[in-house]
Amino acid sequence: MKTSMRNLLLNLAAIGLLALFLVWAETNLDGYKVQILNLIAVNAILALSLNLIYGFTGMFSLGHAGFMAIGAYVSALCVLPAAQKEMMWILEDIIWPFSVIHTPFWFSVVAGGFVAAIFGLFIAIPVLRLGGDYLGIATLGFAEIIRVLIVNLTPITNGSLGIKGIPFHASLLVNYGWLLITLYCMVKLLGSNFGNIFKAIRDDEIAAKVMGIDTFRTKVLSFCLGAFFAGVGGALLGNLLTTIDPKMFTFLLTFNVLMIVVAGGLGSLTGSILGSAVITVLLEWLRAVEEPITLGGFAIPGIPGMRMVVFSLVLLCIILYRREGIMGMREITWDAIFDFFSRRKRA
């Protein structure tokens, strides 16, 4: 009882310190650094959602970009005022009821996640009977189908022109608030019996079936929950960038989220958050390798795309020498921190 109360007080203190830092950063840091902090939070939400599907339930899914696209477009359609929609849809008029929908931002984020979860259910029922690489290929195909639908459903999505001028609501406090909500839901879920069932399916699906677990229904639930939080992350990303279009939601976006999950550690929530911070900052730092460099009087022109080449080499080194990622399957908890310092003190 004392330990749980101590951990609760420490969690509240940590959240309070985080809120104070975010308020300070919003007013004292420049726009570029604030944007990086926002991207860390959004990427962490996306990584947690994919880790639930892949790291904790063992389903190799490559369809995250499709769920993010659904969340982004649903949220944008909800928060845009009717007059702005009428001006923006120039190829074809936007149809009812999308032309008149106008909701608060928080509702649009939840709606984006909910619609993504519904699509996740329709996708999960036919494809989750597959496994391994076949499941990855099938989910990748569905993600591409969603992107093509967005391009062609012009009366709803504005087609290839995308949606611009989305009202900005995704401040640091909003994004990190959604990150804390996502993390809290994941911790409670994975600490319950359902969480143990997810892990049992990941470790040995045949043994889980022999024990009487309905593995198919459980995998569908995990897939839909992951799709929901991917939709939430997509809604926040679209609001953060204030513009979305179908070209944003290609396989490369899924690959970036997958890199964060692998680098942080499959099956680790804190690993996903640490991986998000490390990968997001590293990708920004590596922009320097694409800039022109002068060495000893020799001018070396910048090479577009070199950033991803260097990053791919870094990722290759991680896979070769630290394939379990930063955290592996471990978590950073207050109990683990106190045990670590106790061992150091005894030593």
C-alpha positions in Angstrom: 0.0 0.0 0.0 2.8 2.4 0.9 4.6 1.5 -2.3 1.5 2.2 -4.5 0.9 5.5 -2.7 4.5 6.5 -3.2 4.4 5.6 -6.9 1.1 7.6 -7.3 2.6 10.7 -5.7 5.8 10.4 -7.8 3.7 10.0 -11.0 1.7 13.1 -10.1 4.9 15.0 -9.3 6.4 13.9 -12.6 3.3 15.0 -14.5 3.4 18.4 -12.7 7.0 18.9 -13.6 6.3 17.9 -17.2 3.4 20.5 -17.4 5.7 23.2 -16.0 8.4 22.4 -18.6 5.9 22.5 -21.4 4.5 25.8 -20.3 8.0 27.2 -20.1 9.0 25.7 -23.5 5.9 27.1 -25.2 6.9 30.7 -24.3 10.7 30.5 -24.2 11.8 28.2 -27.0 11.7 29.1 -30.7 9.1 27.6 -33.1 11.4 25.0 -34.5 12.3 23.4 -31.1 8.6 23.5 -30.1 7.7 21.7 -33.3 10.3 19.0 -32.5 8.8 18.5 -29.0 5.4 18.3 -30.6 6.6 15.7 -33.1 8.1 13.6 -30.3 4.7 13.4 -28.5 2.8 12.5 -31.7 5.4 9.9 -32.8 5.3 8.4 -29.3 1.5 8.0 -29.6 1.9 6.3 -33.0 4.8 4.1 -31.7 2.7 3.0 -28.7 -0.2 2.1 -30.9 2.0 0.0 -33.3 3.8 -1.6 -30.4 0.5 -2.8 -29.0 -0.2 -4.6 -32.3 3.3 -5.8 -33.1 5.4 -5.8 -29.9 2.7 -7.1 -27.4 0.4 -9.2 -29.6 3.0 -10.3 -32.2 1.1 -9.2 -35.4 3.4 -7.8 -38.1 1.2 -4.9 -39.4 2.3 -2.4 -42.1 -1.0 -0.6 -42.3 -0.5 2.2 -39.8 -0.3 5.0 -42.4 -3.8 4.2 -43.5 -5.3 4.5 -40.0 -3.3 7.7 -39.5 -4.8 9.1 -42.8 -8.3 8.3 -41.6 -7.8 10.0 -38.3 -6.3 13.1 -39.9 -9.1 13.5 -42.5 -11.9 12.8 -40.1 -10.5 15.3 -37.6 -10.0 17.9 -40.3 -13.5 17.5 -41.6 -14.8 18.0 -38.1 -12.9 21.1 -37.1 -13.1 23.1 -40.4 -15.9 25.6 -40.5 -18.5 25.2 -43.2 -17.5 28.5 -45.0 -13.9 27.3 -45.3 -15.0 24.0 -46.7 -17.1 25.6 -49.3 -14.2 27.7 -50.5 -11.6 24.9 -50.5 -13.5 22.2 -52.4 -13.0 23.5 -55.9 -12.9 20.3 -58.0 -16.2 19.1 -56.7 -18.6 20.5 -54.0 -18.3 18.8 -50.6 -21.3 16.7 -49.9 -23.7 16.7 -46.9 -23.3 16.0 -44.0 -19.6 16.8 -44.2 -20.3 20.3 -45.5 -22.0 21.3 -42.2 -20.1 19.3 -39.6 -18.3 21.5 -37.1 -17.2 20.0 -33.8 -14.8 20.9 -30.9 -11.2 19.8 -31.4 -11.1 17.1 -28.7 -14.3 15.5 -30.2 -12.6 15.5 -33.7 -9.6 13.6 -32.3 -11.8 11.0 -30.6 -13.9 10.7 -33.8 -10.8 10.2 -35.9 -9.7 7.4 -33.6 -13.1 5.8 -33.6 -13.5 5.8 -37.4 -10.0 4.4 -37.7 -11.0 1.6 -35.3 -14.1 0.8 -37.4 -11.9 0.5 -40.5 -9.5 -1.5 -38.4 -12.3 -3.9 -37.6 -13.3 -4.3 -41.3 -9.6 -5.0 -42.2 -8.9 -7.3 -39.2 -11.7 -9.8 -39.8 -10.4 -11.0 -43.2 -6.6 -10.5 -42.8 -5.9 -11.6 -39.2 -6.3 -15.2 -40.2 -3.0 -14.8 -41.9 0.3 -14.6 -40.1 3.9 -13.4 -40.4 4.9 -11.8 -43.6 1.6 -12.5 -45.3 -0.2 -10.4 -42.7 2.3 -7.5 -43.2 1.7 -7.6 -47.0 -2.1 -7.7 -46.6 -2.2 -4.7 -44.2 0.2 -2.8 -46.4 -2.2 -3.4 -49.3 -5.2 -2.2 -47.3 -3.3 1.0 -46.3 -2.7 1.7 -50.0 -6.3 1.1 -50.7 -7.3 3.7 -48.1 -4.9 6.2 -49.6 -6.3 5.6 -53.1 -9.8 6.0 -51.8 -8.8 9.3 -50.2 -7.5 10.5 -53.6 -10.7 9.5 -55.5 -13.4 10.5 -52.9 -13.1 14.1 -54.0 -16.6 15.2 -52.7 -15.4 14.2 -49.2 -11.6 14.5 -49.0 -10.9 17.1 -51.7 -8.9 14.5 -53.6 -5.3 15.1 -54.4 -5.5 18.8 -53.4 -5.7 17.8 -49.7 -7.0 19.9 -46.9 -5.2 23.1 -45.9 -5.7 25.8 -43.3 -6.7 23.4 -40.6 -7.3 25.4 -37.3 -4.3 24.9 -35.0 -5.1 23.4 -31.6 -2.3 20.9 -31.1 -0.2 22.8 -28.6 2.5 21.1 -26.4 0.0 20.7 -23.5 -2.6 19.1 -25.8 -0.2 16.7 -27.5 1.5 15.6 -24.3 -1.9 15.3 -22.6 -3.0 12.9 -25.3 0.3 11.0 -24.9 -0.3 10.6 -21.2 -3.9 9.4 -21.9 -2.5 6.9 -24.4 0.2 5.7 -22.0 -2.2 5.4 -19.1 -4.6 3.3 -21.2 -1.8 1.1 -22.4 -0.4 0.5 -18.9 -3.9 -0.4 -17.5 -4.7 -2.6 -20.5 -1.4 -4.5 -20.5 -1.4 -4.9 -16.7 -4.8 -6.6 -16.9 -5.7 -10.2 -17.9 -6.3 -8.9 -21.4 -2.7 -7.8 -21.5 -1.5 -11.2 -20.4 -3.5 -12.8 -23.1 -1.9 -10.5 -25.7 1.5 -11.5 -24.5 0.6 -15.2 -24.5 -0.5 -15.0 -28.2 2.7 -13.2 -29.0 4.9 -15.8 -27.3 3.1 -19.0 -28.5 -0.3 -18.7 -30.3 -0.8 -22.5 -30.5 -0.3 -22.9 -26.7 -2.7 -20.0 -26.2 -5.3 -21.8 -28.3 -4.8 -25.1 -26.4 -5.4 -23.2 -23.1 -8.8 -22.1 -24.4 -8.1 -18.6 -25.5 -10.1 -17.2 -28.4 -7.0 -15.9 -30.2 -8.8 -14.5 -33.2 -11.1 -12.3 -31.2 -8.2 -11.2 -29.0 -6.1 -10.2 -32.0 -9.0 -8.3 -33.5 -9.4 -6.4 -30.3 -5.7 -5.6 -30.2 -5.7 -4.5 -33.8 -8.7 -2.2 -33.4 -7.2 -0.6 -30.3 -4.0 0.0 -32.1 -5.9 1.5 -35.0 -7.8 3.8 -32.7 -4.7 5.3 -31.2 -3.1 5.5 -34.7 -6.2 7.5 -35.7 -5.7 9.8 -32.7 -2.0 10.2 -33.6 -3.0 11.0 -37.2 -5.5 13.6 -36.1 -2.9 15.3 -33.9 -0.4 15.2 -36.7 -2.8 16.8 -39.2 -3.7 19.5 -36.7 0.0 20.1 -35.9 0.9 20.5 -39.6 -2.3 22.4 -40.4 -2.3 20.7 -43.9 -2.8 17.2 -45.1 -2.8 15.4 -48.4 -2.7 11.8 -49.6 1.0 11.9 -50.4 1.8 12.2 -46.7 0.4 8.8 -45.8 2.6 6.5 -47.9 4.5 3.4 -46.7 7.4 5.6 -45.6 5.3 7.0 -42.8 4.6 3.5 -41.5 8.3 2.7 -41.9 9.2 5.7 -39.7 6.9 4.5 -36.9 8.2 1.0 -37.2 11.8 2.3 -36.9 10.8 4.0 -33.6 9.2 0.8 -32.3 12.2 -1.4 -33.2 14.8 1.1 -31.9 12.9 1.6 -28.6 12.3 -2.1 -28.1 9.4 -4.4 -29.1 7.2 -5.0 -26.1 8.3 -1.9 -24.1 6.1 1.1 -23.6 8.9 3.3 -22.2 11.1 2.1 -25.0 8.6 3.5 -27.5 8.7 6.9 -25.8 12.5 6.9 -25.6 12.7 5.7 -29.2 10.4 8.4 -30.3 12.6 11.1 -28.7 15.9 9.6 -30.0 14.7 9.0 -33.6 12.9 12.3 -34.0 15.8 14.3 -32.7 18.3 12.2 -34.7 16.4 12.7 -38.0 16.5 16.5 -37.4 20.2 16.6 -36.5 21.0 14.5 -39.7 19.7 17.3 -41.9 23.2 18.8 -41.5 24.6 16.1 -43.8 22.5 17.4 -46.7 23.9 20.9 -46.4 26.9 22.1 -48.4 30.2 21.7 -46.5 33.5 23.5 -47.0 36.6 21.5 -45.9 40.1 22.9 -46.5 39.0 25.2 -49.3 37.1 22.4 -51.0 33.3 22.9 -51.3 31.3 19.7 -51.0 27.7 20.1 -52.4 24.8 19.0 -50.3 23.4 15.6 -51.3 19.6 15.4 -51.1 18.4 12.2 -49.3 21.8 11.6 -47.6 20.0 12.1 -44.3 18.0 8.9 -44.8 21.1 7.0 -46.0 23.0 7.8 -42.8 20.0 7.1 -40.7 19.5 3.7 -42.4 23.1 2.8 -41.6 22.5 3.8 -37.9 19.4 1.6 -37.9 21.4 -1.3 -39.4 23.9 -1.0 -36.6 21.1 -1.1 -34.1 19.7 -4.2 -35.6 23.1 -5.9 -35.8 24.5 -5.0 -32.4 21.4 -4.1 -30.3 18.6 -5.9 -31.9 16.4 -5.8 -28.8 16.4 -2.0 -29.0 17.1 0.6 -26.3 14.9 -1.1 -23.7 14.3 -4.6 -25.0 11.2 -5.8 -23.1 12.0 -3.9 -20.0 10.2 -0.9 -18.5 11.3 2.1 -16.5 9.3 2.1 -13.3 9.7 3.7 -9.9 10.3 0.4 -8.3 13.1 -0.4 -10.8 14.7 3.0 -10.2 14.7 2.6 -6.4 16.0 -1.0 -6.7 18.8 0.2 -8.9 19.9 2.9 -6.4 19.5 0.4 -3.5 21.9 -2.0 -5.2 24.3 0.8 -5.9 24.2 1.8 -2.3 24.9 -1.7 -1.1 27.7 -2.1 -3.6 
